[in-house]
Amino acid sequence: MTAERESGGDVDIDARGLKCPWPALRLARTMRSNDQVTVVADDPMAASEFAALATENGWQIDKVSTRIGDGWRISR
């Protein structure tokens, strides 16, 4: 299931079921117009891809717990 929200809730990107690089690509696209994004992904490679994107762009990344599972909050 994949979903991106406009507002409300605690997850901006539900990338469960997507294999990398798709979760990272969705994150990068969503960060173009947002200062903070919460993403949940279950691909084991997602954490390292998110960390690489954060490092490359100077973003902060934090592990968070959401209503649908563990995820990451990425912010500028």
Backbone as a chain_set.jsonl record, in Angstrom:
{"seq": "MTAERESGGDVDIDARGLKCPWPALRLARTMRSNDQVTVVADDPMAASEFAALATENGWQIDKVSTRIGDGWRISR", "coords": {"N": [[0.847, -1.184, 0.0], [0.577, 2.195, -0.834], [0.661, 5.559, 0.023], [0.255, 9.048, 0.029], [-0.039, 11.859, 1.995], [-1.911, 14.903, 2.196], [-2.506, 16.537, 4.372], [-2.818, 16.243, 7.948], [-3.002, 13.325, 10.141], [-0.242, 11.062, 10.865], [1.64, 10.09, 9.124], [3.325, 10.797, 6.22], [4.24, 9.511, 3.939], [3.473, 6.323, 3.009], [5.24, 3.762, 2.386], [5.246, 1.057, 2.49], [5.732, -2.174, 1.24], [6.913, -1.341, -1.085], [9.848, -1.635, -3.016], [13.252, -0.624, -2.752], [14.615, 1.447, -5.259], [12.278, 2.957, -4.792], [10.936, 3.888, -2.315], [12.82, 5.832, -1.436], [12.873, 7.557, -3.631], [10.268, 8.571, -3.556], [10.404, 9.903, -1.123], [12.365, 11.885, -1.695], [11.024, 13.343, -3.691], [8.785, 14.289, -2.256], [9.998, 15.88, -0.325], [10.735, 18.061, -1.803], [8.771, 19.991, -1.657], [8.171, 20.242, 1.007], [9.044, 20.817, 4.45], [9.303, 18.928, 6.349], [8.959, 15.434, 6.604], [7.317, 12.387, 7.235], [7.977, 9.02, 6.936], [7.121, 5.655, 6.292], [8.508, 2.57, 5.713], [9.105, -0.763, 4.586], [11.142, -2.086, 3.314], [14.307, -3.505, 3.728], [16.525, -2.066, 2.831], [15.776, 0.562, 2.843], [16.323, 2.241, 5.087], [19.105, 2.809, 4.895], [19.159, 4.064, 2.41], [17.535, 6.319, 2.904], [19.105, 7.564, 4.844], [21.393, 8.171, 3.325], [20.308, 9.993, 1.467], [19.541, 12.015, 3.262], [22.029, 12.832, 4.317], [23.292, 13.726, 1.973], [21.698, 15.922, 1.324], [21.708, 17.52, 3.551], [19.749, 17.127, 5.482], [17.959, 16.382, 8.519], [17.543, 13.28, 10.147], [15.398, 11.153, 11.882], [14.501, 8.324, 13.801], [11.205, 7.166, 14.204], [8.096, 6.255, 15.786], [5.059, 5.277, 14.429], [1.476, 5.212, 13.881], [1.14, 3.12, 12.135], [3.434, 1.692, 12.188], [7.053, 1.448, 12.615], [9.08, 4.185, 11.559], [10.594, 6.949, 9.801], [11.439, 10.327, 10.455], [12.062, 12.994, 8.519], [13.691, 16.039, 8.185], [14.299, 19.477, 7.283]], "CA": [[0.0, 0.0, 0.0], [1.31, 3.451, -0.819], [-0.209, 6.726, 0.137], [0.874, 10.297, 0.427], [-1.102, 12.701, 2.532], [-1.809, 16.345, 2.041], [-2.443, 17.08, 5.712], [-3.426, 15.403, 8.955], [-2.375, 12.026, 10.326], [1.151, 11.14, 11.283], [2.498, 9.527, 8.093], [3.218, 11.478, 4.929], [4.457, 8.518, 2.885], [3.375, 4.921, 3.389], [5.949, 3.064, 1.313], [5.291, -0.376, 2.768], [5.53, -2.985, 0.049], [7.734, -0.843, -2.198], [11.274, -1.973, -2.944], [14.148, 0.468, -3.113], [14.758, 2.815, -4.773], [11.015, 3.696, -4.796], [10.689, 4.698, -1.112], [13.731, 6.987, -1.434], [12.426, 8.483, -4.676], [9.071, 9.252, -3.042], [10.873, 10.834, -0.102], [13.025, 13.023, -2.36], [9.997, 14.143, -4.37], [7.95, 14.949, -1.262], [10.807, 16.902, 0.349], [10.85, 19.25, -2.66], [7.782, 21.002, -1.283], [7.886, 20.136, 2.437], [10.196, 20.948, 5.335], [9.367, 17.738, 7.194], [8.217, 14.303, 6.063], [7.399, 11.125, 7.965], [7.84, 7.927, 5.982], [7.184, 4.284, 6.787], [8.889, 1.658, 4.631], [9.518, -2.048, 5.136], [12.295, -2.633, 2.609], [15.49, -3.392, 4.593], [17.472, -1.099, 2.277], [15.221, 1.911, 2.933], [17.01, 3.049, 6.106], [20.387, 3.309, 4.376], [18.862, 5.0, 1.317], [17.068, 7.558, 3.522], [20.264, 8.184, 5.491], [22.236, 8.733, 2.27], [19.624, 11.199, 0.977], [19.622, 13.04, 4.3], [23.409, 13.318, 4.349], [23.544, 14.444, 0.725], [20.928, 17.168, 1.274], [21.805, 18.26, 4.804], [18.536, 16.948, 6.246], [18.051, 15.62, 9.761], [16.71, 12.085, 10.086], [15.151, 10.563, 13.197], [13.63, 7.15, 13.847], [9.966, 7.465, 14.917], [7.058, 5.233, 15.811], [3.802, 5.825, 13.921], [0.331, 4.325, 14.108], [1.214, 1.956, 11.238], [4.724, 1.028, 12.357], [8.252, 2.279, 12.753], [9.397, 4.945, 10.372], [11.613, 7.982, 9.908], [11.025, 11.711, 10.243], [13.145, 13.712, 7.84], [13.401, 17.474, 8.21], [15.348, 20.384, 6.82]], "C": [[0.883, 1.236, 0.0], [0.32, 4.599, -0.768], [0.632, 7.919, 0.514], [-0.242, 11.207, 0.882], [-0.848, 14.162, 2.223], [-1.696, 16.99, 3.414], [-3.149, 16.131, 6.665], [-2.74, 14.057, 9.05], [-0.923, 12.171, 10.728], [2.12, 10.539, 10.278], [2.261, 10.269, 6.79], [3.341, 10.481, 3.779], [4.392, 7.134, 3.498], [3.976, 4.128, 2.238], [6.096, 1.576, 1.608], [4.965, -1.14, 1.5], [6.322, -2.526, -1.162], [9.189, -1.229, -1.968], [12.097, -0.769, -3.38], [14.545, 0.324, -4.567], [13.445, 3.582, -4.603], [10.724, 4.46, -3.512], [11.556, 5.955, -1.063], [13.322, 8.01, -2.487], [11.178, 9.248, -4.231], [9.452, 10.274, -1.976], [11.475, 12.076, -0.75], [11.996, 13.928, -3.031], [9.164, 14.932, -3.359], [8.704, 16.055, -0.539], [11.019, 18.135, -0.511], [9.935, 20.365, -2.186], [7.403, 20.958, 0.198], [9.171, 20.297, 3.237], [10.366, 19.735, 6.236], [8.469, 16.664, 6.611], [8.401, 13.124, 7.006], [7.101, 10.017, 6.974], [7.952, 6.594, 6.71], [7.475, 3.399, 5.591], [9.367, 0.353, 5.261], [10.642, -2.722, 4.353], [13.53, -2.444, 3.487], [16.517, -2.364, 4.106], [17.018, 0.346, 2.481], [15.991, 2.785, 3.927], [18.315, 3.62, 5.572], [20.18, 4.288, 3.226], [18.393, 6.344, 1.869], [18.228, 8.305, 4.161], [21.178, 8.835, 4.457], [21.611, 10.01, 1.701], [19.738, 12.336, 1.979], [21.014, 13.654, 4.359], [23.7, 14.189, 3.134], [22.878, 15.822, 0.701], [20.978, 17.992, 2.549], [20.542, 18.197, 5.644], [18.835, 16.211, 7.537], [17.111, 14.429, 9.639], [16.614, 11.475, 11.479], [14.229, 9.369, 13.047], [12.408, 7.516, 14.681], [9.045, 6.249, 14.885], [5.761, 5.892, 15.369], [2.681, 4.83, 14.198], [0.37, 3.09, 13.218], [2.559, 1.245, 11.309], [5.87, 2.001, 12.492], [8.56, 2.973, 11.428], [10.488, 5.956, 10.66], [10.971, 9.338, 9.691], [12.237, 12.438, 9.672], [12.747, 15.179, 7.805], [14.587, 18.266, 7.722], [16.006, 21.037, 8.003]], "O": [[1.845, 1.307, 0.765], [-0.715, 4.592, -1.434], [1.615, 7.793, 1.243], [-1.276, 11.312, 0.223], [0.289, 14.588, 2.018], [-0.881, 17.893, 3.608], [-3.973, 15.316, 6.251], [-1.983, 13.676, 8.156], [-0.432, 13.285, 10.91], [3.319, 10.482, 10.551], [1.13, 10.358, 6.313], [2.64, 10.589, 2.773], [5.164, 6.808, 4.4], [3.307, 3.856, 1.241], [6.964, 0.909, 1.045], [4.034, -0.792, 0.774], [6.397, -3.241, -2.161], [9.691, -1.153, -0.846], [11.695, -0.001, -4.255], [14.784, -0.782, -5.051], [13.49, 4.772, -4.292], [10.292, 5.609, -3.599], [11.076, 7.025, -0.688], [13.421, 9.214, -2.248], [11.051, 10.442, -4.503], [8.897, 11.371, -1.928], [11.125, 13.198, -0.384], [12.095, 15.151, -2.941], [8.87, 16.108, -3.577], [8.107, 17.069, -0.175], [11.445, 19.169, 0.004], [10.274, 21.544, -2.294], [6.415, 21.573, 0.599], [10.254, 19.956, 2.762], [11.43, 19.528, 6.818], [7.353, 16.945, 6.175], [9.497, 12.886, 7.513], [6.101, 10.062, 6.258], [8.764, 6.428, 7.62], [6.78, 3.462, 4.577], [9.962, 0.359, 6.338], [11.052, -3.829, 4.704], [13.782, -1.332, 3.95], [17.297, -1.85, 4.907], [17.816, 1.266, 2.305], [16.277, 3.946, 3.635], [18.6, 4.8, 5.777], [20.945, 5.241, 3.082], [18.798, 7.394, 1.37], [18.331, 9.525, 4.042], [21.685, 9.933, 4.686], [22.312, 10.997, 1.48], [19.997, 13.48, 1.606], [21.151, 14.874, 4.442], [24.285, 15.264, 3.259], [23.42, 16.77, 0.134], [20.358, 19.052, 2.624], [20.279, 19.103, 6.435], [19.837, 15.504, 7.643], [16.013, 14.549, 9.094], [17.621, 11.303, 12.165], [13.286, 9.398, 12.256], [12.547, 8.11, 15.75], [9.202, 5.345, 14.064], [5.399, 6.952, 15.88], [2.927, 3.73, 14.695], [-0.302, 2.103, 13.516], [2.795, 0.294, 10.564], [5.683, 3.218, 12.485], [8.336, 2.432, 10.345], [11.218, 5.835, 11.643], [10.077, 9.491, 8.859], [13.302, 12.479, 10.289], [11.621, 15.524, 7.447], [15.726, 17.797, 7.742], [16.921, 21.842, 7.833]]}, "num_chains": 1, "name": "protein.A"}
